[in-house]
Amino acid sequence: MWSRSKQTVLVVDDAPENIDVLGGILGKLDKVKAAINGEKALKIAFATPPDIILLDVMMPGMDGYEVCGKLQEDPRTKRIPVIFVTAKGEIEDERHGFDIGAVDYITKPVSPPIVQARVRAQLALYDQNRTLESKVQQRTAELNKSRLEIIRRLGRAAEFKDNETGMHVIRMSHYSRIIAKAIGMHDTEADMLLNAAPMHDIGKIGIPDKVLLKPGELDENEWDLMRKHPEFGANIIGEHDSELLQMARTVALTHHEKWNGKGYPHGLGGEDIPLVGRIVAIADVFDALTTERPYKEAWAVEKAFALIKEEAGEHFYSSLVCAFLEQKPVILEIKEKYAETSAITIAEMHAMGVQLI
């Protein structure tokens, strides 16, 4: 007797008597479902994926090989072990079955001990693989969380260095996600941009205070130095396999490039500028315009919106400007919610990516 809890076996065979035989062999040990053709088997498997499938090969309409192929193509069922149970016992038949994804091959007439032993072995392996996959996913989530924490803390470090505030980072990050969503970017990627955007000015850590915090206008030499902060930021973040860090690096390096090719640090133009850099450029400029700084007063929002519109096709990508302007009510909600004078709890600051160090 098996010491594990019951699992679901899907038996697929066009002959009811064969289903009865396999059900009798496994029924006391597992929960058995049955399908008399390939179409019904796929419907059951996609709706409530079983733990293992015993699949006949020779069936009218869709044969077992085709069913197995479709199971392998679908992410919901591709990992479910499939054992072919068939009278086709030639070596080439077995090879073909393994080639398309089956884990085992049992020939008819079946031997009850063999069926039980092989089903038990494949279920044990399947359980082991699922446990391992769960641990890998957990570890990956922990690594992603650590990377995100590093990004947030480095972003916070840049804020201490600069004369900007954590609220600027929160607002422009949300503006970036709003634009991304407005142009149809997938939720996952838009959320990644929300978390990568705070790193846009991390390179300012490398700018001397006498330049970065100068209350007046910068001279040409000082501007030449200031224009290096995107490359400093890219170097600080470095090259990584993490998609989040890759995006953060791209944002840091390209958010001062202009659609007309007159930006910096590399003078990229048009679609040579990565999309996330083009998005953050609008979000960053709008928030900079509408925020008071030591060297300037805050612009009225209508004046800032007008400038963004005027710069479509010059500084900014026109389609993104249209998306940004269409989201004006949501943009203003974010601006009000995270205004410099608004009260915000520590928990909310953590939730929005501002870490207190």
C-alpha positions in Angstrom: 0.0 0.0 0.0 1.3 3.5 -0.9 1.9 5.8 2.0 1.0 9.0 0.1 -2.3 10.8 -0.3 -4.5 10.0 -3.3 -3.6 11.8 -6.5 -5.6 12.1 -9.7 -5.0 9.8 -12.7 -6.5 10.6 -16.0 -7.1 7.4 -18.1 -7.6 8.0 -21.8 -8.8 5.0 -24.0 -11.5 4.7 -26.6 -12.4 1.2 -25.2 -14.5 1.4 -22.0 -13.3 -2.1 -21.0 -9.6 -0.9 -21.0 -10.6 2.0 -18.8 -12.4 -0.4 -16.4 -9.2 -2.5 -16.2 -6.9 0.4 -15.4 -9.5 1.9 -13.1 -9.6 -1.4 -11.2 -5.9 -1.5 -10.9 -5.5 2.1 -9.6 -8.9 3.0 -8.2 -8.1 2.0 -4.6 -4.9 4.0 -4.7 -5.8 7.0 -6.6 -8.7 9.2 -7.8 -9.3 8.0 -11.4 -10.8 10.2 -14.2 -11.6 8.8 -17.6 -11.9 10.1 -21.2 -12.9 8.0 -24.2 -11.2 10.3 -26.8 -8.5 12.8 -27.2 -10.7 15.9 -27.3 -12.4 15.0 -24.0 -9.0 14.2 -22.5 -7.6 17.7 -23.3 -10.7 19.4 -22.0 -10.4 17.6 -18.6 -6.6 18.1 -18.5 -6.8 21.9 -19.2 -9.7 22.4 -16.8 -8.3 20.5 -13.8 -4.8 19.2 -14.5 -4.3 15.6 -13.2 -1.2 14.4 -11.6 -0.5 11.8 -14.3 -2.1 10.6 -17.6 -2.3 7.1 -18.9 -2.9 7.5 -22.6 -3.8 5.1 -25.4 -2.2 5.6 -28.7 -4.7 4.1 -31.3 -7.9 6.1 -31.0 -10.2 7.4 -33.6 -9.9 11.1 -34.5 -7.1 12.5 -32.4 -4.6 9.7 -31.6 -2.5 9.5 -28.4 0.6 11.0 -30.1 -1.4 14.2 -31.1 -2.9 14.4 -27.6 0.5 14.2 -26.0 1.8 16.9 -28.3 -0.9 19.3 -27.4 -0.4 18.6 -23.7 3.3 19.4 -24.1 2.5 22.7 -25.9 0.3 24.1 -23.1 2.0 25.5 -20.0 -0.8 24.2 -17.8 -0.1 20.6 -18.7 3.4 20.3 -20.2 4.9 19.0 -16.9 2.3 16.3 -16.3 3.9 12.9 -16.8 2.3 10.9 -19.6 2.5 7.1 -19.8 1.5 5.5 -23.1 -0.6 2.3 -22.6 -0.9 0.6 -25.9 -0.8 -2.5 -28.0 1.8 -0.8 -30.3 4.9 -2.4 -28.8 7.5 -2.0 -31.6 10.8 -0.2 -30.8 10.0 2.6 -33.2 6.6 3.1 -31.6 8.2 3.4 -28.2 10.9 5.7 -29.5 8.3 8.0 -31.1 6.4 8.1 -27.8 9.4 9.2 -25.8 10.4 11.7 -28.5 7.2 13.6 -28.2 7.3 13.7 -24.4 6.0 10.5 -22.8 7.9 9.4 -19.6 7.1 5.7 -19.9 5.5 3.1 -22.2 3.4 0.1 -21.1 2.2 -2.5 -23.6 -1.2 -4.2 -23.5 -2.3 -6.5 -22.1 -1.2 -4.7 -19.0 0.2 -6.3 -15.8 -1.3 -4.8 -12.7 2.0 -4.9 -10.7 3.8 -3.2 -13.6 1.1 -0.5 -13.9 1.1 0.2 -10.2 4.9 0.3 -9.9 5.4 2.6 -12.9 2.6 5.0 -11.9 4.0 5.1 -8.4 7.5 5.8 -9.7 6.4 8.6 -12.0 4.1 10.2 -9.4 7.0 10.2 -6.9 9.3 11.8 -9.4 6.6 14.3 -10.3 6.1 15.2 -6.7 9.9 15.6 -6.3 10.1 17.9 -9.3 7.2 20.0 -8.1 8.8 20.4 -4.7 12.1 21.3 -6.3 10.4 23.8 -8.6 8.6 25.4 -5.7 11.9 25.8 -3.8 13.5 27.3 -6.9 10.6 29.7 -7.3 10.9 30.7 -3.7 14.6 31.3 -3.9 14.1 33.3 -7.1 11.5 35.4 -5.4 13.9 36.0 -2.5 16.7 37.0 -4.9 14.4 39.4 -6.8 13.3 40.9 -3.5 16.9 41.4 -2.5 17.7 43.0 -5.9 14.7 45.3 -5.5 15.8 46.3 -2.0 19.2 47.1 -3.3 17.7 49.3 -6.1 15.5 51.1 -3.6 18.3 51.8 -1.2 20.7 53.0 -4.0 17.9 55.2 -5.2 17.5 56.6 -1.7 21.3 57.2 -1.5 21.0 59.3 -4.6 18.3 61.3 -3.0 20.5 62.1 0.0 23.2 63.2 -2.4 20.9 65.4 -4.6 18.5 68.2 -3.7 15.5 66.1 -4.8 13.2 64.2 -2.4 11.9 60.7 -2.1 8.5 62.1 -3.2 10.0 63.0 -6.6 11.1 59.4 -7.1 7.7 58.1 -6.1 5.8 60.4 -8.4 8.0 60.0 -11.5 8.0 56.2 -11.0 4.2 56.2 -11.0 4.0 58.5 -13.9 6.3 56.1 -15.8 4.0 53.1 -15.0 0.9 55.1 -16.0 2.5 55.9 -19.4 3.6 52.3 -19.9 0.2 51.0 -19.1 -1.5 53.5 -21.4 0.5 52.2 -24.4 -0.4 48.6 -23.7 2.7 47.4 -21.8 2.1 44.2 -19.9 1.4 44.6 -16.2 4.6 42.7 -15.2 6.8 44.9 -17.3 5.0 48.1 -16.2 5.5 47.1 -12.6 9.2 46.4 -13.3 9.5 49.9 -14.7 7.9 51.3 -11.5 10.7 49.6 -9.5 13.5 50.4 -12.0 12.7 54.1 -12.4 13.9 55.2 -9.0 17.4 54.4 -10.2 17.3 57.0 -13.0 19.6 59.5 -11.3 21.8 57.1 -9.3 24.8 58.4 -11.3 24.5 61.7 -9.5 26.4 60.1 -6.7 29.4 60.5 -8.8 28.9 64.3 -9.3 30.8 66.6 -6.9 28.6 68.5 -4.4 29.9 71.9 -5.6 28.3 71.1 -9.0 25.3 69.0 -8.0 24.2 71.4 -5.3 25.1 74.7 -6.9 22.2 77.1 -6.5 22.9 79.1 -9.6 23.3 78.1 -13.3 26.1 75.7 -14.2 28.9 76.9 -16.5 29.9 74.8 -19.5 32.5 72.8 -17.7 30.1 72.0 -14.9 27.4 71.0 -17.5 29.9 68.7 -19.2 30.5 66.9 -15.8 26.7 66.8 -15.0 26.0 65.2 -18.4 28.2 62.2 -17.3 25.8 61.1 -14.6 23.8 58.7 -16.9 27.0 56.8 -17.6 28.0 56.9 -14.0 24.7 55.4 -13.1 25.0 52.6 -15.7 28.4 51.8 -14.3 27.1 51.8 -10.7 24.3 49.3 -11.6 26.6 47.2 -13.9 25.7 44.3 -16.1 23.4 41.6 -14.7 21.2 38.7 -15.7 18.3 40.2 -13.7 15.7 41.8 -15.9 15.0 44.3 -13.2 18.6 45.5 -13.0 19.0 45.4 -16.8 16.0 47.8 -17.0 17.3 50.0 -14.2 20.6 50.3 -16.1 18.9 51.2 -19.3 16.7 53.8 -17.6 19.8 55.4 -15.9 21.7 55.5 -19.1 19.1 56.7 -21.5 16.5 58.9 -19.7 18.3 62.1 -20.9 18.4 61.1 -24.6 16.1 63.1 -26.9 14.0 62.0 -29.8 15.7 64.5 -32.0 19.2 63.1 -31.1 20.3 66.2 -29.2 20.3 64.6 -25.8 23.0 63.0 -23.8 25.2 61.0 -23.0 25.4 59.3 -26.5 23.1 61.5 -28.7 20.8 58.7 -29.5 17.7 59.6 -31.5 14.3 58.1 -32.4 13.7 54.4 -31.8 17.4 53.9 -31.0 16.4 55.2 -27.6 15.0 52.2 -25.6 11.3 52.5 -24.9 11.8 52.6 -21.1 14.2 55.5 -21.4 11.7 57.5 -23.6 9.0 56.9 -21.0 11.0 57.9 -18.0 12.2 61.0 -19.8 8.7 62.4 -19.9 7.9 61.4 -16.3 11.2 62.9 -15.0 10.9 66.2 -16.9 7.2 66.7 -15.9 7.9 66.2 -12.2 11.0 68.3 -12.3 9.0 71.2 -13.9 6.2 71.0 -11.4 8.4 70.7 -8.3 10.1 73.6 -6.5 13.9 73.4 -6.5 16.5 75.6 -4.9 17.2 77.1 -8.3 13.7 77.6 -9.5 10.0 77.8 -8.6 7.5 75.1 -9.4 5.7 75.5 -12.8 2.0 75.5 -13.0 0.8 72.0 -14.2 -0.9 73.4 -17.3 2.3 75.1 -18.3 4.2 71.9 -17.8 1.7 69.9 -19.8 1.9 72.5 -22.5 5.7 72.2 -22.7 5.5 68.4 -22.8 3.1 68.7 -25.7 5.3 71.3 -27.5 8.3 69.0 -27.2 6.5 66.0 -28.9 8.7 64.9 -31.8 11.7 66.9 -30.5 12.6 66.0 -26.9 9.9 63.3 -26.6 8.4 60.5 -28.6 5.1 61.8 -29.9 3.0 58.7 -29.3 4.2 58.7 -25.6 3.3 62.3 -25.3 -0.2 61.6 -26.5 -0.5 58.7 -24.0 0.8 60.9 -21.2 -1.7 63.7 -22.0 -4.6 61.3 -22.3 -3.8 60.2 -18.7 -3.8 63.7 -17.3 -6.5 63.1 -14.6 -4.5 60.1 -13.3 -1.3 62.0 -13.4 -2.8 64.8 -11.4 -4.1 62.3 -8.8 -0.6 60.9 -8.3 0.8 64.5 -8.1 -1.7 65.4 -5.4 -1.4 62.1 -3.5 2.4 62.3 -3.3 2.8 66.0 -3.0 5.8 67.3 -1.1 3.5 68.6 1.7 1.3 65.5 1.9 1.4 63.3 5.0 2.5 59.8 4.3 3.1 56.9 6.8 6.3 54.9 7.0 4.4 51.9 5.8 3.2 53.7 2.7 6.7 55.0 2.1 8.0 51.4 2.1 5.1 50.3 -0.1 6.0 53.0 -2.6 9.7 52.1 -2.7 11.1 54.7 -0.3 13.3 52.9 2.2 14.4 54.7 5.4 18.1 54.0 6.0 
